[in-house]
């Protein structure tokens, strides 16, 4: 997932996507532990995608907090 795709997601979409990707990572790690998966570098890619999603979620939360603080 590219960062440009992540930027347009809403807070709810980000949370859902993080949960989905985290579940995929767990499944992939388990599959790799049982038998070697074809492309183990995908595990690292999933971890980076989750980190990107978490970073964007933090930015969205900070922007929302700033907006509510400025309106008061």
C-alpha atoms as one frame of an Amber mdcrd trajectory, in Angstrom:
protein
   0.000   0.000   0.000   1.390   3.347  -1.015   1.382   6.325   1.305  -0.607
   8.345  -1.231  -3.413   5.773  -0.893  -3.325   6.034   2.901  -3.625   9.822
   3.048  -7.191   9.852   1.715  -8.563   7.423   4.315 -10.806   8.551   7.153
 -10.141   7.772  10.807 -12.587   4.857  10.801 -11.088   3.472   7.585  -7.604
   3.701   9.070  -8.630   1.811  12.200 -10.327  -0.889  10.121  -7.360  -1.196
   7.769  -4.926  -1.463  10.700  -6.992  -4.278  12.209  -7.176  -6.059   8.850
  -3.458  -5.750   8.125  -2.530  -6.811  11.668  -4.635  -9.952  11.248  -2.969
 -10.633   7.886   0.446 -10.231   9.519  -0.437 -12.709  12.274  -1.625 -15.242
   9.712   1.458 -14.779   7.577   3.805 -15.145  10.555   2.040 -18.341  11.563
   2.205 -19.712   8.025   5.916 -18.887   7.888   6.520 -20.610  11.223   4.762
 -23.782  10.059   6.413 -23.927   6.663   8.474 -21.452   4.694   6.326 -19.057
   2.708   7.191 -18.278  -0.879   8.074 -14.627  -0.312   9.088 -13.890   3.302
   9.852 -10.255   2.485   6.077  -9.693   2.438   6.167  -9.905   6.256   8.409
  -6.847   6.378   6.221  -5.056   3.846   3.134  -5.697   5.991   4.925  -4.373
   9.071   5.863  -1.189   7.203   2.302  -0.774   5.922   0.942  -1.092   9.457
   3.460   1.496  10.653   2.410   3.873   7.854  -1.244   3.410   8.775  -0.517
   4.061  12.454   1.463   7.189  11.575  -1.385   8.566   9.483  -3.900   7.713
  12.229  -1.790   9.662  14.718  -1.703  12.637  12.322  -5.490  12.526  11.902
  -6.039  12.369  15.668  -3.625  15.264  16.235  -5.337  17.349  13.568  -8.733
  16.660  15.136  -7.440  17.586  18.578  -5.926  20.791  17.220  -9.161  21.700
  15.431 -11.227  21.259  18.595  -8.719  23.230  20.666  -8.698  26.125  18.211
 -12.498  26.292  18.085 -12.735  26.746  21.869
